[in-house]
Amino acid sequence: MEAHEFIVGHERVIAHFGLWPSFHDAEVFKLSLDRTPGKPAPTLDLHLRGWVMTSEITPEGHYKLHGDAVLHFQFEGISEVHIEGFNGQNVISSLNLELAQAQDKQEQTIIKVELEHCYLFEASFTAQRAQLISITPYAK
């Protein structure tokens, strides 16, 4: 299994972009941590603006972006959370995903998520479950 296939709804991302993107130069708009009592496990919501850059040039001289949208992912059962440098833009080099075995439960697969550093901001965490909540076309 590819790591992105761990995310429930990953097929919608592929249908939207035509592939699973690297999220190079994507921008984190929102990170929300929640450990409300009564919930089964702590969650992290990630709102990430992403696209696929084409080789086409716009009349303004920029590369044309395909599928420009804000994706809302929710990760449950999070741990090992590290967030640094959250600021006014939060551009990442890539969204790196890796499957691993939970240290306390050898039979449980977890996902390691890294929002790779580009400028000041970086984050990483692990999660027991992950899902795509929505894809919303980006409107300037």
C-alpha positions as CSV (number, residue, x, y, z in Angstrom):
1,M,0.0,0.0,0.0
2,E,1.2,3.5,-0.8
3,A,1.2,5.8,2.2
4,H,-1.4,8.2,0.7
5,E,-3.8,5.2,0.4
6,F,-3.9,5.1,4.2
7,I,-6.0,8.3,4.0
8,V,-9.7,7.5,3.7
9,G,-10.9,9.5,0.6
10,H,-7.5,9.7,-1.1
11,E,-9.3,8.7,-4.3
12,R,-11.0,12.1,-4.3
13,V,-7.6,13.8,-4.2
14,I,-6.4,11.7,-7.2
15,A,-9.6,12.4,-9.1
16,H,-9.3,16.1,-8.5
17,F,-5.6,16.5,-9.5
18,G,-5.2,13.4,-11.8
19,L,-2.5,12.0,-9.4
20,W,-1.4,12.2,-5.8
21,P,0.6,15.5,-5.7
22,S,3.8,16.2,-3.8
23,F,2.2,19.4,-2.5
24,H,5.4,21.3,-3.4
25,D,5.0,25.0,-2.6
26,A,1.6,24.2,-0.9
27,E,0.5,26.5,1.8
28,V,-0.8,25.5,5.2
29,F,-3.8,27.8,6.0
30,K,-4.9,26.2,9.2
31,L,-3.7,23.6,11.8
32,S,-6.2,22.8,14.5
33,L,-5.5,20.5,17.5
34,D,-8.5,19.1,19.5
35,R,-8.6,16.8,22.5
36,T,-12.1,17.5,23.6
37,P,-13.2,15.1,26.4
38,G,-15.5,12.4,25.2
39,K,-13.9,12.2,21.8
40,P,-12.2,8.8,21.1
41,A,-8.8,10.3,20.4
42,P,-7.0,13.6,19.9
43,T,-7.3,15.0,16.4
44,L,-5.4,17.4,14.1
45,D,-7.2,19.2,11.3
46,L,-5.0,20.4,8.4
47,H,-6.2,22.9,5.8
48,L,-3.7,22.9,2.9
49,R,-3.9,24.9,-0.3
50,G,-2.4,22.8,-3.1
51,W,-2.2,22.4,-6.8
52,V,-0.3,20.7,-9.6
53,M,2.0,23.1,-11.5
54,T,1.8,22.7,-15.3
55,S,4.4,23.7,-17.9
56,E,2.0,26.1,-19.4
57,I,2.6,29.9,-18.9
58,T,-0.2,32.3,-18.1
59,P,-0.5,35.7,-19.8
60,E,1.0,37.2,-16.6
61,G,4.1,35.0,-17.1
62,H,3.4,32.5,-14.2
63,Y,3.1,28.8,-14.5
64,K,-0.5,27.7,-14.8
65,L,-1.8,25.8,-11.7
66,H,-4.1,22.8,-12.2
67,G,-6.7,22.0,-9.5
68,D,-5.9,24.9,-7.2
69,A,-7.9,24.0,-4.0
70,V,-7.9,23.9,-0.2
71,L,-7.9,20.4,1.1
72,H,-9.1,19.6,4.6
73,F,-7.6,16.5,6.1
74,Q,-8.4,15.2,9.6
75,F,-5.9,13.0,11.5
76,E,-7.1,11.0,14.6
77,G,-5.1,9.4,17.4
78,I,-2.2,11.9,16.9
79,S,1.0,11.8,18.8
80,E,4.6,13.0,18.4
81,V,3.4,16.4,17.3
82,H,6.0,19.0,16.4
83,I,5.1,22.4,15.0
84,E,7.6,25.2,14.5
85,G,7.6,28.6,12.8
86,F,3.9,29.0,12.0
87,N,3.7,32.4,10.4
88,G,1.9,34.5,7.9
89,Q,2.4,32.2,4.9
90,N,3.5,28.6,5.9
91,V,4.7,27.3,2.5
92,I,6.0,23.8,2.5
93,S,8.5,21.9,0.3
94,S,6.3,18.8,0.3
95,L,3.8,16.7,2.2
96,N,5.7,13.5,3.1
97,L,3.8,10.5,4.2
98,E,5.2,7.2,5.6
99,L,3.5,4.1,7.0
100,A,4.9,2.6,10.2
101,Q,4.0,0.2,13.0
102,A,2.8,1.7,16.2
103,Q,5.5,1.2,18.9
104,D,3.0,0.0,21.5
105,K,0.9,-2.1,19.2
106,Q,3.0,-3.9,16.7
107,E,0.0,-5.0,14.5
108,Q,-1.4,-1.4,14.1
109,T,-0.3,0.6,11.1
110,I,0.1,4.3,11.6
111,I,1.0,7.1,9.3
112,K,3.9,9.5,9.8
113,V,3.2,13.0,8.4
114,E,5.8,15.6,7.7
115,L,5.1,19.0,6.4
116,E,8.6,19.6,5.0
117,H,10.3,22.9,5.8
118,C,10.5,25.5,3.1
119,Y,10.5,28.9,4.9
120,L,10.3,29.0,8.7
121,F,7.4,26.6,9.1
122,E,7.6,22.9,9.5
123,A,5.5,20.2,11.3
124,S,5.4,16.5,11.8
125,F,3.2,14.0,13.7
126,T,1.9,10.5,13.7
127,A,-1.7,9.4,13.4
128,Q,-3.7,6.2,13.8
129,R,-6.4,7.2,11.3
130,A,-6.6,9.8,8.5
131,Q,-9.3,11.1,6.2
132,L,-10.0,13.7,3.6
133,I,-12.9,15.9,4.8
134,S,-13.2,18.2,1.8
135,I,-11.7,19.7,-1.3
136,T,-12.8,23.3,-2.0
137,P,-11.7,25.2,-5.1
138,Y,-9.4,28.1,-4.1
139,A,-10.9,31.5,-4.7
140,K,-8.7,34.5,-4.4
